[in-house]
């Protein structure tokens, strides 16, 4: 289990959910994530060459978020750094690696 940062702890204490958080909560219940992942996994890189790829679950959610908000690859990278709810939805944390625009593109 990873350690929670001060920023994440503060964010978790806030009382009201933003419209974006409500939207992501709905997407978590409506989208069949496991079925989508099962369809994609045969085509997803296994990391035999180069650096280790991000988990499929993370990149699928990043791609969906990019489509939901019509963001370019550089804008998606910036949003992952700036917007906590997008990081939470994607399964990322600021104290861990965040995919760059080239990784999001590929």
C-alpha positions as CSV (number, residue, x, y, z in Angstrom):
1,X,0.0,0.0,0.0
2,X,1.4,3.4,-0.9
3,X,1.6,6.3,1.4
4,X,-0.9,9.2,1.0
5,X,0.6,12.6,0.3
6,X,-0.5,15.7,2.3
7,X,-2.3,17.1,-0.8
8,X,-4.2,13.8,-1.2
9,X,-5.1,13.8,2.5
10,X,-6.4,17.4,2.3
11,X,-8.3,16.6,-0.9
12,X,-10.0,13.6,0.7
13,X,-11.2,15.7,3.6
14,X,-13.2,18.2,1.5
15,X,-16.9,17.8,2.0
16,X,-18.6,18.6,-1.4
17,X,-18.1,16.7,-4.6
18,X,-17.5,18.7,-7.7
19,X,-19.5,18.1,-10.9
20,X,-16.4,16.5,-12.5
21,X,-16.1,14.1,-9.5
22,X,-19.8,13.2,-9.9
23,X,-19.3,12.6,-13.6
24,X,-16.3,10.3,-13.0
25,X,-18.3,8.4,-10.4
26,X,-21.1,7.8,-13.0
27,X,-18.5,6.7,-15.6
28,X,-17.1,4.2,-13.1
29,X,-20.5,2.6,-12.7
30,X,-21.7,2.8,-16.4
31,X,-18.6,1.7,-18.3
32,X,-17.8,-2.0,-18.2
33,X,-14.0,-1.6,-17.5
34,X,-13.2,-5.2,-17.1
35,X,-14.8,-6.2,-20.4
36,X,-13.0,-3.3,-22.2
37,X,-9.6,-4.3,-20.7
38,X,-10.2,-8.0,-21.7
39,X,-10.7,-6.9,-25.3
40,X,-7.6,-4.7,-25.4
41,X,-5.1,-6.8,-23.4
42,X,-4.1,-9.0,-26.4
43,X,-2.9,-5.9,-28.3
44,X,-1.4,-4.0,-25.3
45,X,2.4,-3.8,-25.2
46,X,4.0,-6.2,-22.8
47,X,7.2,-4.2,-22.1
48,X,9.7,-6.7,-23.5
49,X,11.7,-3.8,-25.1
50,X,12.2,-0.3,-23.7
51,X,10.7,1.0,-20.6
52,X,7.9,-0.7,-18.7
53,X,4.4,0.4,-20.0
54,X,1.8,1.9,-17.7
55,X,-0.9,-0.5,-16.6
56,X,-3.7,-1.0,-19.1
57,X,-6.2,0.1,-16.5
58,X,-4.5,3.4,-16.1
59,X,-4.0,4.2,-19.8
60,X,-7.6,3.2,-20.7
61,X,-8.9,5.6,-18.2
62,X,-6.5,8.3,-19.3
63,X,-7.7,7.8,-22.9
64,X,-11.3,7.9,-21.9
65,X,-10.8,11.1,-19.9
66,X,-9.1,12.6,-22.9
67,X,-12.1,11.8,-25.0
68,X,-14.7,13.0,-22.4
69,X,-13.1,16.4,-22.2
70,X,-11.8,16.7,-25.8
71,X,-8.2,17.3,-24.7
72,X,-5.1,17.1,-26.8
73,X,-2.2,15.0,-25.7
74,X,-0.2,17.9,-24.2
75,X,-3.4,19.2,-22.5
76,X,-4.1,15.8,-21.1
77,X,-0.6,15.6,-19.6
78,X,-1.1,19.1,-18.0
79,X,-4.6,18.1,-16.7
80,X,-3.2,15.0,-15.0
81,X,-0.7,17.2,-13.2
82,X,-3.2,19.9,-12.3
83,X,-6.5,18.2,-11.6
84,X,-6.8,15.8,-8.7
85,X,-10.1,14.3,-9.8
86,X,-8.6,13.3,-13.2
87,X,-5.6,11.7,-11.5
88,X,-7.9,9.8,-9.1
89,X,-10.1,8.5,-11.9
90,X,-7.1,7.4,-13.8
91,X,-5.5,5.7,-10.8
92,X,-2.5,8.0,-10.7
93,X,-0.9,10.0,-7.9
94,X,1.4,13.0,-7.9
95,X,4.1,11.2,-6.0
96,X,4.2,8.5,-8.7
97,X,5.0,8.8,-12.5
98,X,2.5,10.6,-14.7
99,X,2.4,9.7,-18.4
100,X,3.8,12.3,-20.7
101,X,2.2,13.5,-23.9
102,X,4.1,11.0,-26.1
103,X,3.1,8.1,-23.9
104,X,-0.5,9.2,-24.1
105,X,-0.2,9.5,-27.9
106,X,1.2,6.0,-28.3
